Amino acid sequence: MGPKQQISRIMRPDDANIVGNVHGGTILKMIEEAGCIIGTRHCNTQPGDRCAAQLARVERTDFLYPMFIGEVAHVSAEITYTSNHSVEVQVQVMSENILTGSMKMTNRATLWYVPFSLKDVGKVTEVPPIKYANPEQEEEGKKRYEAQKMERLETKERNGEQLMPVSAPEPYTVGFSQSSLIHLVGPSDCTLHGFVRGGVTMKLMDEVAGIVAARHCKTNIVTASVDAINFHRKIMKGCVVTVSGRATFTSNKSMEIEVFVDADPLIEAEKEKYRAVTAFFTYISLDKENKPLPIPALKLEGEEDQKHFEEGKARYLQNKAKRLADKQRQQ
């Protein structure tokens, strides 16, 4: 296997919601930081252009247990596959209760990075290969690479939808809880290239998804999982980003929220607003003892809502079947 990297940080009040649960976006940002460090470091181990690793995709990420204020997050990253122009990084997150010494795994994630030259920001540089323990390990990595490449192309095809404002929406409808956030991209949000760091974008997406979930449930809500996050285009410093979210599906104990990020390059008048990132977040509702509560059913209005609901239901059933299969394999 390839190089490894670990970062650790104690969770502060501004990392969490009002009841002390650490935001999913905070964890996603730390995951991306660890991935960016190890990806950039590895891609600069050979002669040639200096480069920085840019996040291209995050595979489905499950939040296995909640993390709380005062706990320490330990994020470990390892390079597990390289192609000519991309790096796969697998990340594991452990939470530590420093009062008792107990540790538990809260997240696993897989990220894909592409290295861009610091001299020519449009140039993708070559990735140094890693050594594999055996040929089977390399072959499995190649299969994952081809699968994510295909899924990214499929996602681009359904990338033009927009959220339209709804006047006087009824409770529990899509329009009632849909939300947007506007953010001006500053220097502290960006990489060495002047492009937004993937972790910053994911944190904003989680915030919007959380607002949608809270408006719908009116309870304490936490991130349960994130389906693959696809970074279709880079976002530059000085852009205004609009992060929008809408409920697409509810089961008895979870709700799916579609989130998309549009970038508007204000200082470049000739460039139009474009869709930069898309993802589906899943949230659950918790009571005061952090036990799951039922999710109010989503009221559907029209064919579009019904279409999104059926697509969300298919993803829900597919993920449920995958979890059961993984559980059976581990037994």
C-alpha positions, 0 to 999 in steps of 0.5 A, spaced: 500 500 500 502 507 499 504 512 503 500 514 510 498 521 513 494 522 520 491 529 523 488 530 529 483 535 532 479 536 538 472 538 537 470 545 539 463 548 540 463 551 533 464 544 530 457 542 532 450 543 532 446 546 538 445 539 542 453 538 541 453 533 535 459 535 531 456 537 524 457 532 518 461 537 514 466 538 519 468 531 519 468 531 511 472 537 511 477 534 515 477 528 511 478 532 505 484 535 508 488 529 510 486 526 503 489 533 500 495 533 504 497 526 502 495 526 495 499 533 494 505 530 498 505 523 493 504 527 487 511 531 488 515 525 490 518 525 482 522 531 478 518 535 474 512 541 475 510 542 482 503 540 483 497 540 488 492 535 488 485 537 487 479 533 489 475 530 484 470 525 487 468 522 494 465 515 494 459 514 499 461 515 506 457 513 512 457 516 519 457 510 523 456 513 530 455 521 532 461 525 534 461 530 540 464 536 543 470 535 547 472 528 543 478 528 539 477 526 531 483 522 529 483 522 521 488 517 517 489 517 510 492 512 505 493 512 498 491 505 495 491 506 488 494 510 482 492 511 475 496 516 470 493 522 472 489 520 479 490 518 486 485 514 490 485 515 498 482 511 503 480 515 509 478 512 516 476 517 522 476 515 529 473 519 535 477 519 542 473 520 548 479 523 552 476 522 559 475 515 558 480 513 553 475 509 549 475 510 541 470 508 536 470 508 528 465 514 526 467 514 518 470 511 512 471 514 506 474 514 499 476 520 495 479 521 488 484 527 487 487 529 480 494 533 480 494 540 477 501 544 475 502 550 479 505 553 473 500 552 468 493 551 472 490 547 466 495 542 466 494 535 469 501 532 471 503 525 471 502 521 478 508 517 481 505 509 481 505 506 488 507 499 490 502 494 491 502 488 495 500 483 490 497 484 483 490 482 485 490 489 489 492 493 483 487 489 479 481 491 485 484 498 485 483 499 477 476 496 477 474 501 483 477 507 478 473 505 472 467 504 476 468 511 479 469 514 472 463 511 469 459 514 475 462 521 474 460 521 466 453 518 468 452 524 473 454 529 468 448 528 464 443 530 469 446 536 471 441 542 469 436 542 474 434 548 478 431 550 484 425 554 483 422 558 489 415 556 492 410 561 494 406 559 501 408 552 501 405 547 505 409 543 511 412 537 509 412 539 501 419 539 498 418 547 497 417 548 504 424 545 506 428 547 500 434 552 502 439 555 499 446 558 501 450 564 498 457 564 499 463 569 496 469 565 495 475 568 499 483 566 499 482 562 506 477 558 502 482 556 497 488 551 495 495 554 492 491 554 485 486 559 488 481 554 487 476 552 492 478 546 497 473 540 496 472 540 504 470 547 504 465 546 499 462 539 502 462 543 509 457 548 505 453 542 502 452 539 509 450 546 512 444 546 507 442 539 507 442 540 515 437 546 514 433 542 509 432 536 514 431 541 520 426 545 517 422 538 515 423 534 521 423 540 526 428 536 531 435 534 532 438 532 525 445 529 524 448 526 517 447 519 516 451 518 510 453 522 503 452 518 497 458 520 492 460 527 491 462 529 484 466 535 483 464 537 476 468 543 475 473 547 479 471 554 483 475 560 483 477 565 488 472 571 487 466 566 485 459 567 488 457 560 490 450 558 491 449 551 495 441 549 494 438 543 497 431 539 496 428 533 500 427 528 495 425 522 499 423 520 506 423 513 509 420 511 516 427 513 519 431 517 514 430 522 509 435 524 502 436 531 500 439 533 493 444 538 494 448 542 488 453 547 488 452 553 482 458 558 481 458 565 478 464 568 476 463 575 478 469 578 476 469 574 469 463 577 465 464 573 459 463 567 463 456 564 465 454 561 472 455 553 472 454 547 476 460 545 479 458 540 485 452 535 486 451 530 491 445 526 495 446 527 503 442 522 508 439 525 515 436 522 521 432 525 526 434 524 533 431 525 540 434 528 546 437 521 548 440 520 541 435 515 539 432 515 532 425 518 531 420 517 525 421 522 519 415 525 517 413 523 510 414 527 504 408 530 501 409 530 493 406 535 489 406 533 481 410 529 477 417 532 478 416 530 486 414 523 484 420 522 479 425 524 484 422 520 490 422 514 486 429 515 484 431 516 491 427 510 493 431 506 488 437 509 491 435 507 498 433 500 497 440 499 493 444 502 499 440 498 504 441 491 500 449 493 500 449 494 507 446 487 508 450 484 503 457 487 507 454 485 514 453 478 511 460 478 508 463 480 515 459 475 519 
